[in-house]
Amino acid sequence: MSQNLTKLIEVSRHYGKDKTFVIAGGGNTSFKDENHIWIKASGVSLETIDMDGFVCLSRSNLKVVSTKTYSQESSKREAEVKADLAFAIVSEGNNRPSVETSLHEIIDFKYVVHTHPTLVNAVMCSNNGERVCSELFGDQSLFIPYTDPGYILFKKVEHEIKLFTTKFGKAPQIIFLENHGVFVAADNISEIHSLYASIIEKISSKTKFILPADDTKPFSSLIIDKIQELHPGFETFTASGVESPLIHHFAKDYNSFLKANTAFTPDDIVYCKAHYLYLPACSGENEQIESAVISFADFFSKYSYIPKVLVVEGKGVIAVEDSIKAVLNVLEVYMNILKISFLSENFGGPKFMTNAQIEFIDNWEVENYRRKMAKS
Ligand SMILES: [Zn+2]
């Protein structure tokens, strides 16, 4: 294996194991030389990645995606793009290259490290995100307003990189994506690290409201014990409840919950779905169960799915999923939503995904594939 690929594995694991950069297996990395690009396979976790977790593609075959005209209809178009990506693969095995492969290809640096850092997303998922980026990073970075992921996002970023390069005479090494995360690019790893360090340092310097402690501890509730009785769909489900000072900040009343009641990023939807259920406090535990049964039924008739996240007023957060591993993922991602929401107050308050943006993700085959991989 070449030195460059060894370095790619190292940098992938470095950011992959750091929970402040990568939450629940998100993010992706790549290395390219003149003819080939090695990119993380979809559904593989950066934390433990080795060479088998990367897919190698021919760059000349990948260029087709930039120039070809695809179908107007989005599911058809995504299938056509997927087929062209598959055609460009030169490595063996059944791994599917990351959905962001074409995006990595057009970033004209050898290494690209894409992550979803909590602190960066506090800015990306805030009302003043774009302004804060331009104040802090000026012509050092490119800001992309939220765009549906996949081919449309790729074309948008391609266009913006061209404009940026013409304007500033250099390609951007930091690309911020609203309600998503950041791409950092360089020709060597030490520059990747120094760019990330400068991003974190600059955003930290503007952060006045500091997170309350988030070390969670379990809480007991009849709702957890009787979860299977609350809704017919819960038959095979398992639940776990936690509390912390951070959770109490959002669970103390309904208005506080409204600052964490829906998704900030496509990844939030992959793990937690887009809407969360608030259960108001009741005088006794039996009343709490009766009221929860009604709340579940209302939620189900409104969204046609069972909630994965329940926020119990004054108590804590309960995650519901079909395995312990999935429950832990839901908790990790929802805790991150709480952190982003809290920190976004430094930058004008939370900015959630819109209903139309949520709907696109819910119907997207790529994310359904990732959902499956995350569970397996
Ligand atoms: Zn991403």
Boltz pocket constraint, residues with backbone or C-beta under 6 A from the ligand:
constraints:
  - pocket:
      binder: B
      contacts: [[A, 26], [A, 27], [A, 28], [A, 114], [A, 115], [A, 116], [A, 180], [A, 181]]
      max_distance: 6.0
